[in-house]
Amino acid sequence: MNKKYLPKASEVIYKNIIKKILFQIEPETIHNAMVNLGGQFGKSKSIQNFFSSQFKIEDKSLKQNIAGIEFANPIGLAAGFDYEARLTQILPSIGFGFETLGTITNLASEGNLKPRLGRLPKSKSLMVNKGFRNLGAIKTSEKLTGLSFEIPVGISIGKSNVPECDSQAKSLQDIINTFMIFEKSNTKHAYYELNISCPNLQGNVSFYPLGNLKELLAEVDKLHIKKPIFVKMPLEKTDYEVIKILDTISKYCPKGVILSNLSKNRKSRLLRPEEVGKFPGNAGSFSGKPTYELSNELIKLSYKTFKDRFAIIGCGGVFSAKDAYEKITLGASLIQLITGMIFEGPQIASQINSGLIELLKKDGVGHISEAVGIRAHL
Ligand SMILES: Cc1cc2nc3c(=O)[nH]c(=O)nc-3n(C[C@H](O)[C@H](O)[C@H](O)COP(=O)(O)O)c2cc1C
């Protein structure tokens, strides 16, 4: 079968048949079923080989070394989808270039009360109120021990979502414990994300007062971690606040930033009020298209202000190669997504990579690194 044929066929089947069925069923039930299926597929060499032959896009124009890590392509699965570390073996075969697990916390968490996940199809968004549902750092590291990864796998670390973690001092110790568990483990992860931007956590601790952020980063620095750390940034701060936060981070060890996390703005003109109305109260944040433009603005701001001090991972509302390329030309070297995969289908990474190769050619650019930031100053 022609290599280009199956991703397109998968998209058509997914959008016209599979998604229509899946979107009738409660989102978390479907999420669990899909992640289980992906985990099972990842155990079969023949399935991996077949998917790789159809979905993996290998091209030297997409290969980069970022923060000392080799990335075969720039499309990664963002934190929040694979919080039980089940997909590490299957994602490379369907075209992903890297994956972040988690967010993982020191103490296991069942997550917030349901509903934790909802769909807003017209807004091309998801309502997320997961609250760091995960197995905890020890169990996760045990699960990963002994596994080899074909793509760089990162661990997103955040503060435990438990009522006891209710002060800055306890939260710092809690986060440091998690880093230490993974540092002492034999897992072959390539990088860390430090998630300072999760909305909806118990304990009411925030790392935005710059003093709190400095204390956290100073403690992390003391661990002398060799693997690169990327900080997952909030979406809805003012430019002034973002520059202050980035300036603070720039004085410590993190090599990059992820721009950005979810939107808390229920009144966004990009969210249909009748869809937001299905999730009353204040809990829950929003992914997908409502985050796209704001994330682009932050990428541009960060790239222009901090130049190559930070590797930028662009995240928010990427549904196509064009969306990914926009973030790259504004300054992102790598891209992460979740919502695009749920709306467009699991072949999305493969299609974006093929599309990026075409877009680079069209612009007469030989390598992705030459496209990074070319539109940031326009
Ligand atoms: C279901 C779901 C769960 C998420 N959980 C986390 C999380 O645990 N940690 C984190 O840093 N971001 C989390 N996020 C945010 C995503 O990583 C990403 O920043 C955001 O969804 C924007 O990307 P997207 O529009 O491609 O989904 C989650 C997003 C979704 C949709």
The ligand as a Gaussian input file, in Angstrom:
#p B3LYP/6-31G(d) Opt

LIG

0 1
 C       -7.385000      15.716000      28.838000
 C       -6.273000      16.674000      29.092000
 C       -5.504000      16.529000      30.242000
 C       -4.449000      17.409000      30.478000
 N       -3.658000      17.218000      31.577000
 C       -2.503000      17.921000      31.686000
 C       -1.550000      17.605000      32.673000
 O       -1.728000      16.685000      33.481000
 N       -0.406000      18.332000      32.728000
 C       -0.130000      19.355000      31.843000
 O        0.938000      19.963000      31.906000
 N       -1.032000      19.685000      30.887000
 C       -2.187000      18.978000      30.780000
 N       -3.082000      19.271000      29.785000
 C       -2.794000      20.420000      28.879000
 C       -2.137000      19.956000      27.601000
 O       -0.885000      19.376000      27.843000
 C       -1.990000      21.131000      26.608000
 O       -1.175000      22.105000      27.221000
 C       -3.331000      21.752000      26.237000
 O       -4.339000      20.771000      26.109000
 C       -3.241000      22.519000      24.904000
 O       -2.915000      21.639000      23.854000
 P       -4.031000      21.031000      22.848000
 O       -4.871000      22.164000      22.404000
 O       -3.220000      20.419000      21.737000
 O       -4.785000      20.002000      23.614000
 C       -4.169000      18.450000      29.549000
 C       -4.977000      18.596000      28.420000
 C       -6.009000      17.718000      28.174000
 C       -6.829000      17.898000      26.920000

